[in-house]
Amino acid sequence: EKAVEIESDAPIDDATLDNSKDELLKEDNIFSDDERNQIENGADAKVWLEISNTDEDTIASADKIKIEQEAAQIMGDNPTITYFGVDLFKQMGNENKQKITETGIAIKITITIPDEILNNNNKVSREYKIIRLHEGQVEVINGTFDSATSEFSFESDKFSTYAIVYKDVPIESDDGGNDKPDDG
């Protein structure tokens, strides 16, 4: 079984784990040979993502500075940053769940961008990026945004603290000039 669990106070309302069960089952960093044998012999197994709220105050100040600097570098001055946690777990039968911090394969994740940071201004195009903080290292995660569904799809092999950042880019008007973006 594969699933996504989202805490009620998380800034992300909806998400999916898009890998196939076979992809997850084959990865040694997720399941051992013994666990795969148990599953082949009928044992239940579950892999899931847990998405949670990450309070900015709980992020070490040095790490928060790294995220803010990376966000400013890719998005310009004063980017909007929304923090959230993504953790990957597995459970064999009735055993205790186990946290997996690094998978060795790209886990395909689709999140729905929160309404608060969706673009409602037709004079700008909003570009989203994901920044991952994992063991003190900050990395930009590229992905694709579908404006029709408000979904952002990306891949990650490490699980910890994430941040959605965005910037607005003016859309050229019909007269060939750039319209200045409105606030909001």
HELIX and SHEET records of a PDB file:
HELIX    1   1 LYS A   21  LYS A   26  1                                   6    
HELIX    2   2 ASP A   33  GLU A   40  1                                   8    
HELIX    3   3 GLU A   56  THR A   58  5                                   3    
HELIX    4   4 SER A   61  MET A   75  1                                  15    
HELIX    5   5 ASP A  115  ILE A  117  5                                   3    
SHEET    1   A 4 LYS A   2  ILE A   6  0                                        
SHEET    2   A 4 ALA A  45  ASN A  53  1                                        
SHEET    3   A 4 THR A  80  MET A  92 -1                                        
SHEET    4   A 4 GLN A  98  ILE A 100 -1                                        
SHEET    1   B 6 LYS A   2  ILE A   6  0                                        
SHEET    2   B 6 ALA A  45  ASN A  53  1                                        
SHEET    3   B 6 THR A  80  MET A  92 -1                                        
SHEET    4   B 6 THR A 161  PRO A 170 -1                                        
SHEET    5   B 6 VAL A 124  HIS A 134 -1                                        
SHEET    6   B 6 GLN A 137  ILE A 141 -1                                        
SHEET    1   C 4 ALA A  15  LEU A  17  0                                        
SHEET    2   C 4 GLU A 102  THR A 112 -1                                        
SHEET    3   C 4 GLU A 151  LYS A 158 -1                                        
SHEET    4   C 4 GLY A 143  ASP A 146 -1                                        
END                                                                             
